[in-house]
């Protein structure tokens, strides 16, 4: 029986989510833009899914734009604001610890003449609100800060930043909320928040599904031009089955958040404290981080060797974020937190879900200690 502790990379789709996807795919396969009745029925399903998502997130249906997931949502938010409002200014503020889909999007805009300020973080990976304030300029059009760091689980002071930006009505505020959805509450009704990205496959939904919250009155330059679907922001024939599946996944994860968030946090705390006591293990996640992420370094050992050794025992963990783990040996996030090369290149990420049990965590801890001891013997 496999113990899966790589939920930060992706989660196992919930059976009810798969069922709703299959049902819509089989029975309601028409193009929602078609004028015949089946097309109309499919269009109604899409509208119903949009309404459900908006209700759960506490926003208006017309503020929900369906996307293919986190990367597209982040690109659409950042490039969309930058290109639409470039006549007013070409300055963007983000942080040094953003997900690659934000960080590299900002880097790409620098090649188009935009100027980006990459804010520093403290040793826990957290941005200082005062630094945000100091970085604001007359030509700033966008601030983009993640809610929960995908690698080490630090929670950014989103509400305080949103409070600050109310005083700067011409500056848009975008939040990458992919890792926080269903785990760390986010109040989208805050008047300082303009855009927020969500992804289906992080909440026991399907890959290729997601939404971007776009506050009423916020205008974006589209990345895709075509038939004008999704309020003209995201043209292309809609993935209605995927969007219905996202609505189902969102409802289920929100129910679990209500019922089991405290329990998940307790399991994480036991995991955190046990790892903290282990010889040679250095904690990278803040103790008061997101309830599903624990990140450690074991300097002197290659992370992939530990990962493969654990996999042989039926346990799955990962290194950094799945999007960068195959490329960068050294973690940009850990370097930004002030850690040296040894620590920044030996990171391991253990990510839980609401289905993770205390027994599974105990089994992992025993196996992890065993693997480290065996590797030390080999090195002696």
Protein Blocks (a to p, Z undefined) as FASTA:
>chain_A
ZZdfblkmpccddfklmmmmmmmmmmmmccfkbmbfklmmmmmmmmmmmmmmmmmnopaf
klpccdebjklmmmmmmmmmmmmmmmnoccdcddfkbcfklmmmmmmmmmnopacddddd
dfkopacfklmmmmpcfklcbdcddfbdfklopacdfklmmmmmmmmmmbccdddfklmg
okaccdfkbmkbmbdcddfklnopaehiacddddehiacddfbdcehpahhlagcjddfk
lmmmmmmmmmmmmmmmmmmmmmmmmmmmmmmmmmmmpghiacfbdfklcfkbccdddehi
afklmmmmmmmnopacdfbdfklmmmmmbdfklmmnopafklmmmcccddddfkbcfklm
mmmmmmmmmmmmmmmmmmZZ
